[in-house]
Amino acid sequence: MVLVQFRVRVPDVERFKATAEKYTPVMEGLGGHNHRAYVAESDPSEVCTLSEWESHDAMMAATDRFGEDFNRDAGTEGLEWETRIWHAL
């Protein structure tokens, strides 16, 4: 199991939030668990999503299937995302 962290600064946090909620069932159907979105206290345009996946490869396969649609819906096309993959100790 891995914890996947995505971080990005967005032009419209509410649009991002609505898109994250819309795609939660899609991620769950593709093997993601415990998907949550957060906004930074120190920067109201910075958002972070966290979700658990069986593996990094499983997350990548899911992202290949819906990533472009997510970015279009969230207004995050062309933005630079930071991705971190966390493994349990």
PDB file with one MODEL, atoms N, CA, C and O in Angstrom:
MODEL        1
ATOM      1  N   MET A   1       0.846  -1.174   0.000  1.00  0.00           N
ATOM      2  CA  MET A   1       0.000   0.000   0.000  1.00  0.00           C
ATOM      3  C   MET A   1       0.890   1.235   0.000  1.00  0.00           C
ATOM      4  O   MET A   1       1.895   1.282   0.709  1.00  0.00           O
ATOM      5  N   VAL A   2       0.519   2.238  -0.799  1.00  0.00           N
ATOM      6  CA  VAL A   2       1.225   3.515  -0.800  1.00  0.00           C
ATOM      7  C   VAL A   2       0.228   4.636  -0.554  1.00  0.00           C
ATOM      8  O   VAL A   2      -0.955   4.522  -0.874  1.00  0.00           O
ATOM      9  N   LEU A   3       0.729   5.711   0.015  1.00  0.00           N
ATOM     10  CA  LEU A   3      -0.048   6.931   0.179  1.00  0.00           C
ATOM     11  C   LEU A   3       0.457   7.890  -0.888  1.00  0.00           C
ATOM     12  O   LEU A   3       1.655   8.159  -0.977  1.00  0.00           O
ATOM     13  N   VAL A   4      -0.463   8.404  -1.696  1.00  0.00           N
ATOM     14  CA  VAL A   4      -0.102   9.297  -2.788  1.00  0.00           C
ATOM     15  C   VAL A   4      -0.522  10.715  -2.426  1.00  0.00           C
ATOM     16  O   VAL A   4      -1.672  10.971  -2.070  1.00  0.00           O
ATOM     17  N   GLN A   5       0.433  11.622  -2.525  1.00  0.00           N
ATOM     18  CA  GLN A   5       0.189  13.036  -2.247  1.00  0.00           C
ATOM     19  C   GLN A   5       0.381  13.819  -3.540  1.00  0.00           C
ATOM     20  O   GLN A   5       1.430  13.734  -4.178  1.00  0.00           O
ATOM     21  N   PHE A   6      -0.631  14.572  -3.915  1.00  0.00           N
ATOM     22  CA  PHE A   6      -0.534  15.516  -5.031  1.00  0.00           C
ATOM     23  C   PHE A   6      -0.704  16.915  -4.461  1.00  0.00           C
ATOM     24  O   PHE A   6      -1.567  17.145  -3.613  1.00  0.00           O
ATOM     25  N   ARG A   7       0.114  17.844  -4.922  1.00  0.00           N
ATOM     26  CA  ARG A   7       0.034  19.220  -4.445  1.00  0.00           C
ATOM     27  C   ARG A   7       0.109  20.154  -5.636  1.00  0.00           C
ATOM     28  O   ARG A   7       0.925  19.964  -6.538  1.00  0.00           O
ATOM     29  N   VAL A   8      -0.767  21.188  -5.635  1.00  0.00           N
ATOM     30  CA  VAL A   8      -0.807  22.140  -6.741  1.00  0.00           C
ATOM     31  C   VAL A   8      -1.445  23.448  -6.263  1.00  0.00           C
ATOM     32  O   VAL A   8      -2.264  23.441  -5.344  1.00  0.00           O
ATOM     33  N   ARG A   9      -1.072  24.553  -6.880  1.00  0.00           N
ATOM     34  CA  ARG A   9      -1.739  25.831  -6.626  1.00  0.00           C
ATOM     35  C   ARG A   9      -2.785  26.006  -7.727  1.00  0.00           C
ATOM     36  O   ARG A   9      -2.476  25.883  -8.912  1.00  0.00           O
ATOM     37  N   VAL A  10      -4.018  26.291  -7.326  1.00  0.00           N
ATOM     38  CA  VAL A  10      -5.130  26.324  -8.276  1.00  0.00           C
ATOM     39  C   VAL A  10      -5.744  27.725  -8.352  1.00  0.00           C
ATOM     40  O   VAL A  10      -5.693  28.484  -7.384  1.00  0.00           O
ATOM     41  N   PRO A  11      -6.320  28.060  -9.502  1.00  0.00           N
ATOM     42  CA  PRO A  11      -6.972  29.365  -9.635  1.00  0.00           C
ATOM     43  C   PRO A  11      -8.347  29.422  -8.967  1.00  0.00           C
ATOM     44  O   PRO A  11      -8.826  30.506  -8.634  1.00  0.00           O
ATOM     45  N   ASP A  12      -8.990  28.255  -8.766  1.00  0.00           N
ATOM     46  CA  ASP A  12     -10.347  28.222  -8.220  1.00  0.00           C
ATOM     47  C   ASP A  12     -10.482  27.014  -7.292  1.00  0.00           C
ATOM     48  O   ASP A  12     -10.708  25.892  -7.747  1.00  0.00           O
ATOM     49  N   VAL A  13     -10.343  27.255  -5.999  1.00  0.00           N
ATOM     50  CA  VAL A  13     -10.367  26.166  -5.017  1.00  0.00           C
ATOM     51  C   VAL A  13     -11.721  25.465  -4.993  1.00  0.00           C
ATOM     52  O   VAL A  13     -11.774  24.240  -4.878  1.00  0.00           O
ATOM     53  N   GLU A  14     -12.799  26.206  -5.097  1.00  0.00           N
ATOM     54  CA  GLU A  14     -14.129  25.578  -5.066  1.00  0.00           C
ATOM     55  C   GLU A  14     -14.336  24.655  -6.264  1.00  0.00           C
ATOM     56  O   GLU A  14     -14.932  23.586  -6.133  1.00  0.00           O
ATOM     57  N   ARG A  15     -13.850  25.062  -7.417  1.00  0.00           N
ATOM     58  CA  ARG A  15     -13.936  24.202  -8.614  1.00  0.00           C
ATOM     59  C   ARG A  15     -13.116  22.935  -8.403  1.00  0.00           C
ATOM     60  O   ARG A  15     -13.552  21.839  -8.756  1.00  0.00           O
ATOM     61  N   PHE A  16     -11.920  23.090  -7.823  1.00  0.00           N
ATOM     62  CA  PHE A  16     -11.086  21.924  -7.541  1.00  0.00           C
ATOM     63  C   PHE A  16     -11.783  20.993  -6.559  1.00  0.00           C
ATOM     64  O   PHE A  16     -11.799  19.778  -6.753  1.00  0.00           O
ATOM     65  N   LYS A  17     -12.358  21.563  -5.503  1.00  0.00           N
ATOM     66  CA  LYS A  17     -13.049  20.759  -4.497  1.00  0.00           C
ATOM     67  C   LYS A  17     -14.194  19.964  -5.121  1.00  0.00           C
ATOM     68  O   LYS A  17     -14.345  18.770  -4.862  1.00  0.00           O
ATOM     69  N   ALA A  18     -14.996  20.632  -5.943  1.00  0.00           N
ATOM     70  CA  ALA A  18     -16.121  19.956  -6.586  1.00  0.00           C
ATOM     71  C   ALA A  18     -15.631  18.819  -7.492  1.00  0.00           C
ATOM     72  O   ALA A  18     -16.245  17.753  -7.542  1.00  0.00           O
ATOM     73  N   THR A  19     -14.538  19.049  -8.196  1.00  0.00           N
ATOM     74  CA  THR A  19     -13.992  18.020  -9.079  1.00  0.00           C
ATOM     75  C   THR A  19     -13.442  16.855  -8.274  1.00  0.00           C
ATOM     76  O   THR A  19     -13.652  15.700  -8.645  1.00  0.00           O
ATOM     77  N   ALA A  20     -12.744  17.132  -7.179  1.00  0.00           N
ATOM     78  CA  ALA A  20     -12.213  16.063  -6.327  1.00  0.00           C
ATOM     79  C   ALA A  20     -13.357  15.199  -5.800  1.00  0.00           C
ATOM     80  O   ALA A  20     -13.247  13.973  -5.762  1.00  0.00           O
ATOM     81  N   GLU A  21     -14.451  15.836  -5.395  1.00  0.00           N
ATOM     82  CA  GLU A  21     -15.612  15.075  -4.916  1.00  0.00           C
ATOM     83  C   GLU A  21     -16.231  14.257  -6.044  1.00  0.00           C
ATOM     84  O   GLU A  21     -16.623  13.109  -5.837  1.00  0.00           O
ATOM     85  N   LYS A  22     -16.320  14.838  -7.224  1.00  0.00           N
ATOM     86  CA  LYS A  22     -16.896  14.142  -8.385  1.00  0.00           C
ATOM     87  C   LYS A  22     -16.093  12.883  -8.733  1.00  0.00           C
ATOM     88  O   LYS A  22     -16.669  11.853  -9.081  1.00  0.00           O
ATOM     89  N   TYR A  23     -14.763  12.970  -8.636  1.00  0.00           N
ATOM     90  CA  TYR A  23     -13.910  11.859  -9.060  1.00  0.00           C
ATOM     91  C   TYR A  23     -13.596  10.856  -7.953  1.00  0.00           C
ATOM     92  O   TYR A  23     -12.959   9.839  -8.223  1.00  0.00           O
ATOM     93  N   THR A  24     -14.019  11.108  -6.729  1.00  0.00           N
ATOM     94  CA  THR A  24     -13.771  10.145  -5.647  1.00  0.00           C
ATOM     95  C   THR A  24     -14.323   8.764  -5.987  1.00  0.00           C
ATOM     96  O   THR A  24     -13.601   7.781  -5.822  1.00  0.00           O
ATOM     97  N   PRO A  25     -15.580   8.637  -6.456  1.00  0.00           N
ATOM     98  CA  PRO A  25     -16.069   7.292  -6.809  1.00  0.00           C
ATOM     99  C   PRO A  25     -15.287   6.656  -7.968  1.00  0.00           C
ATOM    100  O   PRO A  25     -15.131   5.436  -8.009  1.00  0.00           O
ATOM    101  N   VAL A  26     -14.805   7.462  -8.893  1.00  0.00           N
ATOM    102  CA  VAL A  26     -14.000   6.946 -10.007  1.00  0.00           C
ATOM    103  C   VAL A  26     -12.713   6.337  -9.451  1.00  0.00           C
ATOM    104  O   VAL A  26     -12.328   5.229  -9.825  1.00  0.00           O
ATOM    105  N   MET A  27     -12.050   7.077  -8.551  1.00  0.00           N
ATOM    106  CA  MET A  27     -10.810   6.579  -7.952  1.00  0.00           C
ATOM    107  C   MET A  27     -11.068   5.309  -7.147  1.00  0.00           C
ATOM    108  O   MET A  27     -10.291   4.357  -7.210  1.00  0.00           O
ATOM    109  N   GLU A  28     -12.152   5.303  -6.397  1.00  0.00           N
ATOM    110  CA  GLU A  28     -12.480   4.110  -5.611  1.00  0.00           C
ATOM    111  C   GLU A  28     -12.720   2.916  -6.523  1.00  0.00           C
ATOM    112  O   GLU A  28     -12.302   1.802  -6.207  1.00  0.00           O
ATOM    113  N   GLY A  29     -13.388   3.136  -7.653  1.00  0.00           N
ATOM    114  CA  GLY A  29     -13.643   2.066  -8.602  1.00  0.00           C
ATOM    115  C   GLY A  29     -12.378   1.522  -9.243  1.00  0.00           C
ATOM    116  O   GLY A  29     -12.346   0.380  -9.702  1.00  0.00           O
ATOM    117  N   LEU A  30     -11.336   2.347  -9.272  1.00  0.00           N
ATOM    118  CA  LEU A  30     -10.063   1.935  -9.861  1.00  0.00           C
ATOM    119  C   LEU A  30      -9.039   1.504  -8.817  1.00  0.00           C
ATOM    120  O   LEU A  30      -7.881   1.245  -9.144  1.00  0.00           O
ATOM    121  N   GLY A  31      -9.471   1.427  -7.554  1.00  0.00           N
ATOM    122  CA  GLY A  31      -8.595   0.897  -6.514  1.00  0.00           C
ATOM    123  C   GLY A  31      -8.066   1.889  -5.497  1.00  0.00           C
ATOM    124  O   GLY A  31      -7.297   1.500  -4.618  1.00  0.00           O
ATOM    125  N   GLY A  32      -8.446   3.151  -5.582  1.00  0.00           N
ATOM    126  CA  GLY A  32      -8.006   4.140  -4.596  1.00  0.00           C
ATOM    127  C   GLY A  32      -8.868   4.096  -3.348  1.00  0.00           C
ATOM    128  O   GLY A  32     -10.048   3.748  -3.409  1.00  0.00           O
ATOM    129  N   HIS A  33      -8.282   4.447  -2.228  1.00  0.00           N
ATOM    130  CA  HIS A  33      -9.002   4.426  -0.954  1.00  0.00           C
ATOM    131  C   HIS A  33      -8.719   5.706  -0.175  1.00  0.00           C
ATOM    132  O   HIS A  33      -7.657   6.314  -0.313  1.00  0.00           O
ATOM    133  N   ASN A  34      -9.682   6.098   0.638  1.00  0.00           N
ATOM    134  CA  ASN A  34      -9.510   7.204   1.580  1.00  0.00           C
ATOM    135  C   ASN A  34      -9.050   8.498   0.907  1.00  0.00           C
ATOM    136  O   ASN A  34      -8.176   9.196   1.421  1.00  0.00           O
ATOM    137  N   HIS A  35      -9.635   8.806  -0.229  1.00  0.00           N
ATOM    138  CA  HIS A  35      -9.271  10.025  -0.951  1.00  0.00           C
ATOM    139  C   HIS A  35      -9.792  11.254  -0.209  1.00  0.00           C
ATOM    140  O   HIS A  35     -10.968  11.317   0.152  1.00  0.00           O
ATOM    141  N   ARG A  36      -8.915  12.222   0.015  1.00  0.00           N
ATOM    142  CA  ARG A  36      -9.287  13.477   0.672  1.00  0.00           C
ATOM    143  C   ARG A  36      -8.541  14.619   0.003  1.00  0.00           C
ATOM    144  O   ARG A  36      -7.419  14.445  -0.473  1.00  0.00           O
ATOM    145  N   ALA A  37      -9.167  15.785  -0.032  1.00  0.00           N
ATOM    146  CA  ALA A  37      -8.535  17.004  -0.543  1.00  0.00           C
ATOM    147  C   ALA A  37      -8.435  18.014   0.596  1.00  0.00           C
ATOM    148  O   ALA A  37      -9.330  18.112   1.435  1.00  0.00           O
ATOM    149  N   TYR A  38      -7.342  18.758   0.613  1.00  0.00           N
ATOM    150  CA  TYR A  38      -7.073  19.737   1.664  1.00  0.00           C
ATOM    151  C   TYR A  38      -6.620  21.044   1.034  1.00  0.00           C
ATOM    152  O   TYR A  38      -6.095  21.057  -0.080  1.00  0.00           O
ATOM    153  N   VAL A  39      -6.825  22.138   1.748  1.00  0.00           N
ATOM    154  CA  VAL A  39      -6.315  23.441   1.346  1.00  0.00           C
ATOM    155  C   VAL A  39      -5.342  23.911   2.427  1.00  0.00           C
ATOM    156  O   VAL A  39      -5.578  23.700   3.617  1.00  0.00           O
ATOM    157  N   ALA A  40      -4.252  24.547   2.008  1.00  0.00           N
ATOM    158  CA  ALA A  40      -3.228  24.993   2.947  1.00  0.00           C
ATOM    159  C   ALA A  40      -3.708  26.201   3.745  1.00  0.00           C
ATOM    160  O   ALA A  40      -4.281  27.136   3.186  1.00  0.00           O
ATOM    161  N   GLU A  41      -3.475  26.176   5.026  1.00  0.00           N
ATOM    162  CA  GLU A  41      -3.829  27.306   5.880  1.00  0.00           C
ATOM    163  C   GLU A  41      -3.038  28.554   5.497  1.00  0.00           C
ATOM    164  O   GLU A  41      -3.563  29.666   5.557  1.00  0.00           O
ATOM    165  N   SER A  42      -1.785  28.374   5.107  1.00  0.00           N
ATOM    166  CA  SER A  42      -0.908  29.504   4.804  1.00  0.00           C
ATOM    167  C   SER A  42      -1.047  30.038   3.378  1.00  0.00           C
ATOM    168  O   SER A  42      -0.538  31.118   3.076  1.00  0.00           O
ATOM    169  N   ASP A  43      -1.727  29.301   2.500  1.00  0.00           N
ATOM    170  CA  ASP A  43      -1.887  29.725   1.103  1.00  0.00           C
ATOM    171  C   ASP A  43      -3.213  29.176   0.586  1.00  0.00           C
ATOM    172  O   ASP A  43      -3.292  27.998   0.237  1.00  0.00           O
ATOM    173  N   PRO A  44      -4.254  30.002   0.528  1.00  0.00           N
ATOM    174  CA  PRO A  44      -5.581  29.509   0.149  1.00  0.00           C
ATOM    175  C   PRO A  44      -5.698  29.050  -1.303  1.00  0.00           C
ATOM    176  O   PRO A  44      -6.762  28.579  -1.706  1.00  0.00           O
ATOM    177  N   SER A  45      -4.637  29.173  -2.098  1.00  0.00           N
ATOM    178  CA  SER A  45      -4.682  28.636  -3.462  1.00  0.00           C
ATOM    179  C   SER A  45      -3.962  27.293  -3.579  1.00  0.00           C
ATOM    180  O   SER A  45      -3.998  26.653  -4.630  1.00  0.00           O
ATOM    181  N   GLU A  46      -3.309  26.872  -2.499  1.00  0.00           N
ATOM    182  CA  GLU A  46      -2.578  25.597  -2.521  1.00  0.00           C
ATOM    183  C   GLU A  46      -3.466  24.479  -1.999  1.00  0.00           C
ATOM    184  O   GLU A  46      -3.996  24.550  -0.890  1.00  0.00           O
ATOM    185  N   VAL A  47      -3.620  23.442  -2.822  1.00  0.00           N
ATOM    186  CA  VAL A  47      -4.406  22.287  -2.419  1.00  0.00           C
ATOM    187  C   VAL A  47      -3.536  21.034  -2.469  1.00  0.00           C
ATOM    188  O   VAL A  47      -2.523  20.976  -3.167  1.00  0.00           O
ATOM    189  N   CYS A  48      -3.965  20.053  -1.717  1.00  0.00           N
ATOM    190  CA  CYS A  48      -3.262  18.780  -1.628  1.00  0.00           C
ATOM    191  C   CYS A  48      -4.316  17.684  -1.600  1.00  0.00           C
ATOM    192  O   CYS A  48      -5.335  17.813  -0.922  1.00  0.00           O
ATOM    193  N   THR A  49      -4.072  16.615  -2.329  1.00  0.00           N
ATOM    194  CA  THR A  49      -4.920  15.434  -2.212  1.00  0.00           C
ATOM    195  C   THR A  49      -4.072  14.290  -1.688  1.00  0.00           C
ATOM    196  O   THR A  49      -2.886  14.172  -1.999  1.00  0.00           O
ATOM    197  N   LEU A  50      -4.704  13.461  -0.895  1.00  0.00           N
ATOM    198  CA  LEU A  50      -4.064  12.263  -0.360  1.00  0.00           C
ATOM    199  C   LEU A  50      -4.979  11.082  -0.617  1.00  0.00           C
ATOM    200  O   LEU A  50      -6.188  11.172  -0.403  1.00  0.00           O
ATOM    201  N   SER A  51      -4.414   9.978  -1.074  1.00  0.00           N
ATOM    202  CA  SER A  51      -5.197   8.763  -1.270  1.00  0.00           C
ATOM    203  C   SER A  51      -4.273   7.556  -1.167  1.00  0.00           C
ATOM    204  O   SER A  51      -3.074   7.644  -1.432  1.00  0.00           O
ATOM    205  N   GLU A  52      -4.850   6.443  -0.783  1.00  0.00           N
ATOM    206  CA  GLU A  52      -4.098   5.199  -0.651  1.00  0.00           C
ATOM    207  C   GLU A  52      -4.367   4.317  -1.871  1.00  0.00           C
ATOM    208  O   GLU A  52      -5.490   4.243  -2.370  1.00  0.00           O
ATOM    209  N   TRP A  53      -3.313   3.654  -2.335  1.00  0.00           N
ATOM    210  CA  TRP A  53      -3.385   2.767  -3.488  1.00  0.00           C
ATOM    211  C   TRP A  53      -2.604   1.505  -3.190  1.00  0.00           C
ATOM    212  O   TRP A  53      -1.717   1.502  -2.337  1.00  0.00           O
ATOM    213  N   GLU A  54      -2.931   0.439  -3.889  1.00  0.00           N
ATOM    214  CA  GLU A  54      -2.214  -0.825  -3.727  1.00  0.00           C
ATOM    215  C   GLU A  54      -0.729  -0.647  -4.051  1.00  0.00           C
ATOM    216  O   GLU A  54       0.135  -1.245  -3.410  1.00  0.00           O
ATOM    217  N   SER A  55      -0.447   0.189  -5.062  1.00  0.00           N
ATOM    218  CA  SER A  55       0.938   0.430  -5.472  1.00  0.00           C
ATOM    219  C   SER A  55       1.003   1.723  -6.268  1.00  0.00           C
ATOM    220  O   SER A  55      -0.020   2.269  -6.680  1.00  0.00           O
ATOM    221  N   HIS A  56       2.218   2.201  -6.478  1.00  0.00           N
ATOM    222  CA  HIS A  56       2.435   3.370  -7.327  1.00  0.00           C
ATOM    223  C   HIS A  56       1.929   3.074  -8.740  1.00  0.00           C
ATOM    224  O   HIS A  56       1.309   3.927  -9.374  1.00  0.00           O
ATOM    225  N   ASP A  57       2.193   1.874  -9.222  1.00  0.00           N
ATOM    226  CA  ASP A  57       1.742   1.492 -10.569  1.00  0.00           C
ATOM    227  C   ASP A  57       0.222   1.506 -10.681  1.00  0.00           C
ATOM    228  O   ASP A  57      -0.314   1.914 -11.712  1.00  0.00           O
ATOM    229  N   ALA A  58      -0.477   1.070  -9.643  1.00  0.00           N
ATOM    230  CA  ALA A  58      -1.945   1.083  -9.668  1.00  0.00           C
ATOM    231  C   ALA A  58      -2.468   2.515  -9.753  1.00  0.00           C
ATOM    232  O   ALA A  58      -3.422   2.787 -10.482  1.00  0.00           O
ATOM    233  N   MET A  59      -1.846   3.428  -9.010  1.00  0.00           N
ATOM    234  CA  MET A  59      -2.251   4.826  -9.081  1.00  0.00           C
ATOM    235  C   MET A  59      -1.969   5.397 -10.467  1.00  0.00           C
ATOM    236  O   MET A  59      -2.795   6.125 -11.017  1.00  0.00           O
ATOM    237  N   MET A  60      -0.815   5.074 -11.030  1.00  0.00           N
ATOM    238  CA  MET A  60      -0.461   5.584 -12.361  1.00  0.00           C
ATOM    239  C   MET A  60      -1.443   5.077 -13.424  1.00  0.00           C
ATOM    240  O   MET A  60      -1.838   5.835 -14.310  1.00  0.00           O
ATOM    241  N   ALA A  61      -1.833   3.823 -13.343  1.00  0.00           N
ATOM    242  CA  ALA A  61      -2.796   3.264 -14.297  1.00  0.00           C
ATOM    243  C   ALA A  61      -4.130   3.983 -14.186  1.00  0.00           C
ATOM    244  O   ALA A  61      -4.759   4.281 -15.202  1.00  0.00           O
ATOM    245  N   ALA A  62      -4.570   4.265 -12.967  1.00  0.00           N
ATOM    246  CA  ALA A  62      -5.828   4.982 -12.761  1.00  0.00           C
ATOM    247  C   ALA A  62      -5.724   6.408 -13.284  1.00  0.00           C
ATOM    248  O   ALA A  62      -6.636   6.894 -13.952  1.00  0.00           O
ATOM    249  N   THR A  63      -4.623   7.075 -12.985  1.00  0.00           N
ATOM    250  CA  THR A  63      -4.419   8.448 -13.434  1.00  0.00           C
ATOM    251  C   THR A  63      -4.404   8.527 -14.962  1.00  0.00           C
ATOM    252  O   THR A  63      -4.912   9.486 -15.542  1.00  0.00           O
ATOM    253  N   ASP A  64      -3.823   7.523 -15.605  1.00  0.00           N
ATOM    254  CA  ASP A  64      -3.819   7.488 -17.073  1.00  0.00           C
ATOM    255  C   ASP A  64      -5.246   7.451 -17.621  1.00  0.00           C
ATOM    256  O   ASP A  64      -5.515   7.963 -18.708  1.00  0.00           O
ATOM    257  N   ARG A  65      -6.151   6.844 -16.863  1.00  0.00           N
ATOM    258  CA  ARG A  65      -7.538   6.694 -17.337  1.00  0.00           C
ATOM    259  C   ARG A  65      -8.375   7.951 -17.135  1.00  0.00           C
ATOM    260  O   ARG A  65      -9.236   8.244 -17.965  1.00  0.00           O
ATOM    261  N   PHE A  66      -8.146   8.718 -16.039  1.00  0.00           N
ATOM    262  CA  PHE A  66      -9.027   9.856 -15.776  1.00  0.00           C
ATOM    263  C   PHE A  66      -8.305  11.185 -15.562  1.00  0.00           C
ATOM    264  O   PHE A  66      -8.960  12.212 -15.388  1.00  0.00           O
ATOM    265  N   GLY A  67      -6.984  11.190 -15.571  1.00  0.00           N
ATOM    266  CA  GLY A  67      -6.220  12.397 -15.250  1.00  0.00           C
ATOM    267  C   GLY A  67      -6.516  13.601 -16.117  1.00  0.00           C
ATOM    268  O   GLY A  67      -6.676  14.707 -15.600  1.00  0.00           O
ATOM    269  N   GLU A  68      -6.592  13.411 -17.420  1.00  0.00           N
ATOM    270  CA  GLU A  68      -6.863  14.541 -18.320  1.00  0.00           C
ATOM    271  C   GLU A  68      -8.257  15.111 -18.075  1.00  0.00           C
ATOM    272  O   GLU A  68      -8.438  16.329 -18.066  1.00  0.00           O
ATOM    273  N   ASP A  69      -9.232  14.244 -17.877  1.00  0.00           N
ATOM    274  CA  ASP A  69     -10.597  14.705 -17.586  1.00  0.00           C
ATOM    275  C   ASP A  69     -10.640  15.455 -16.264  1.00  0.00           C
ATOM    276  O   ASP A  69     -11.298  16.490 -16.155  1.00  0.00           O
ATOM    277  N   PHE A  70      -9.938  14.934 -15.255  1.00  0.00           N
ATOM    278  CA  PHE A  70      -9.887  15.602 -13.955  1.00  0.00           C
ATOM    279  C   PHE A  70      -9.307  17.003 -14.109  1.00  0.00           C
ATOM    280  O   PHE A  70      -9.888  17.973 -13.622  1.00  0.00           O
ATOM    281  N   ASN A  71      -8.170  17.113 -14.781  1.00  0.00           N
ATOM    282  CA  ASN A  71      -7.535  18.421 -14.955  1.00  0.00           C
ATOM    283  C   ASN A  71      -8.426  19.404 -15.708  1.00  0.00           C
ATOM    284  O   ASN A  71      -8.491  20.582 -15.356  1.00  0.00           O
ATOM    285  N   ARG A  72      -9.098  18.932 -16.720  1.00  0.00           N
ATOM    286  CA  ARG A  72     -10.008  19.802 -17.469  1.00  0.00           C
ATOM    287  C   ARG A  72     -11.141  20.292 -16.570  1.00  0.00           C
ATOM    288  O   ARG A  72     -11.459  21.481 -16.560  1.00  0.00           O
ATOM    289  N   ASP A  73     -11.745  19.381 -15.821  1.00  0.00           N
ATOM    290  CA  ASP A  73     -12.863  19.740 -14.941  1.00  0.00           C
ATOM    291  C   ASP A  73     -12.418  20.635 -13.781  1.00  0.00           C
ATOM    292  O   ASP A  73     -13.158  21.525 -13.362  1.00  0.00           O
ATOM    293  N   ALA A  74     -11.210  20.398 -13.267  1.00  0.00           N
ATOM    294  CA  ALA A  74     -10.717  21.144 -12.101  1.00  0.00           C
ATOM    295  C   ALA A  74     -10.092  22.482 -12.464  1.00  0.00           C
ATOM    296  O   ALA A  74      -9.832  23.306 -11.587  1.00  0.00           O
ATOM    297  N   GLY A  75      -9.846  22.706 -13.762  1.00  0.00           N
ATOM    298  CA  GLY A  75      -9.177  23.938 -14.169  1.00  0.00           C
ATOM    299  C   GLY A  75      -7.688  23.918 -13.864  1.00  0.00           C
ATOM    300  O   GLY A  75      -7.079  24.964 -13.643  1.00  0.00           O
ATOM    301  N   THR A  76      -7.102  22.723 -13.852  1.00  0.00           N
ATOM    302  CA  THR A  76      -5.689  22.587 -13.509  1.00  0.00           C
ATOM    303  C   THR A  76      -4.823  22.139 -14.691  1.00  0.00           C
ATOM    304  O   THR A  76      -3.680  21.723 -14.497  1.00  0.00           O
ATOM    305  N   GLU A  77      -5.353  22.219 -15.893  1.00  0.00           N
ATOM    306  CA  GLU A  77      -4.567  21.850 -17.075  1.00  0.00           C
ATOM    307  C   GLU A  77      -3.355  22.762 -17.179  1.00  0.00           C
ATOM    308  O   GLU A  77      -3.462  23.981 -17.043  1.00  0.00           O
ATOM    309  N   GLY A  78      -2.205  22.153 -17.422  1.00  0.00           N
ATOM    310  CA  GLY A  78      -0.981  22.912 -17.616  1.00  0.00           C
ATOM    311  C   GLY A  78      -0.305  23.393 -16.341  1.00  0.00           C
ATOM    312  O   GLY A  78       0.769  23.992 -16.403  1.00  0.00           O
ATOM    313  N   LEU A  79      -0.910  23.144 -15.192  1.00  0.00           N
ATOM    314  CA  LEU A  79      -0.289  23.566 -13.937  1.00  0.00           C
ATOM    315  C   LEU A  79       0.745  22.537 -13.493  1.00  0.00           C
ATOM    316  O   LEU A  79       0.658  21.361 -13.846  1.00  0.00           O
ATOM    317  N   GLU A  80       1.717  22.991 -12.718  1.00  0.00           N
ATOM    318  CA  GLU A  80       2.755  22.100 -12.234  1.00  0.00           C
ATOM    319  C   GLU A  80       2.328  21.465 -10.910  1.00  0.00           C
ATOM    320  O   GLU A  80       2.122  22.152  -9.910  1.00  0.00           O
ATOM    321  N   TRP A  81       2.203  20.159 -10.933  1.00  0.00           N
ATOM    322  CA  TRP A  81       1.815  19.385  -9.754  1.00  0.00           C
ATOM    323  C   TRP A  81       3.066  18.798  -9.113  1.00  0.00           C
ATOM    324  O   TRP A  81       4.006  18.403  -9.803  1.00  0.00           O
ATOM    325  N   GLU A  82       3.064  18.746  -7.788  1.00  0.00           N
ATOM    326  CA  GLU A  82       4.085  18.001  -7.061  1.00  0.00           C
ATOM    327  C   GLU A  82       3.453  16.677  -6.647  1.00  0.00           C
ATOM    328  O   GLU A  82       2.350  16.650  -6.102  1.00  0.00           O
ATOM    329  N   THR A  83       4.153  15.589  -6.908  1.00  0.00           N
ATOM    330  CA  THR A  83       3.667  14.257  -6.532  1.00  0.00           C
ATOM    331  C   THR A  83       4.669  13.621  -5.587  1.00  0.00           C
ATOM    332  O   THR A  83       5.874  13.637  -5.836  1.00  0.00           O
ATOM    333  N   ARG A  84       4.158  13.062  -4.503  1.00  0.00           N
ATOM    334  CA  ARG A  84       4.994  12.305  -3.579  1.00  0.00           C
ATOM    335  C   ARG A  84       4.302  10.978  -3.286  1.00  0.00           C
ATOM    336  O   ARG A  84       3.093  10.918  -3.065  1.00  0.00           O
ATOM    337  N   ILE A  85       5.086   9.944  -3.292  1.00  0.00           N
ATOM    338  CA  ILE A  85       4.595   8.597  -2.994  1.00  0.00           C
ATOM    339  C   ILE A  85       5.216   8.191  -1.656  1.00  0.00           C
ATOM    340  O   ILE A  85       6.436   8.176  -1.492  1.00  0.00           O
ATOM    341  N   TRP A  86       4.348   7.867  -0.717  1.00  0.00           N
ATOM    342  CA  TRP A  86       4.790   7.519   0.629  1.00  0.00           C
ATOM    343  C   TRP A  86       4.581   6.024   0.867  1.00  0.00           C
ATOM    344  O   TRP A  86       3.533   5.477   0.526  1.00  0.00           O
ATOM    345  N   HIS A  87       5.577   5.372   1.450  1.00  0.00           N
ATOM    346  CA  HIS A  87       5.496   3.957   1.811  1.00  0.00           C
ATOM    347  C   HIS A  87       5.487   3.844   3.335  1.00  0.00           C
ATOM    348  O   HIS A  87       6.210   4.568   4.020  1.00  0.00           O
ATOM    349  N   ALA A  88       4.672   2.937   3.857  1.00  0.00           N
ATOM    350  CA  ALA A  88       4.616   2.721   5.298  1.00  0.00           C
ATOM    351  C   ALA A  88       5.953   2.198   5.803  1.00  0.00           C
ATOM    352  O   ALA A  88       6.618   1.412   5.127  1.00  0.00           O
ATOM    353  N   LEU A  89       6.332   2.628   6.969  1.00  0.00           N
ATOM    354  CA  LEU A  89       7.569   2.130   7.591  1.00  0.00           C
ATOM    355  C   LEU A  89       7.337   0.773   8.217  1.00  0.00           C
ATOM    356  O   LEU A  89       8.259   0.191   8.788  1.00  0.00           O
TER     357      LEU A  89
ENDMDL
END
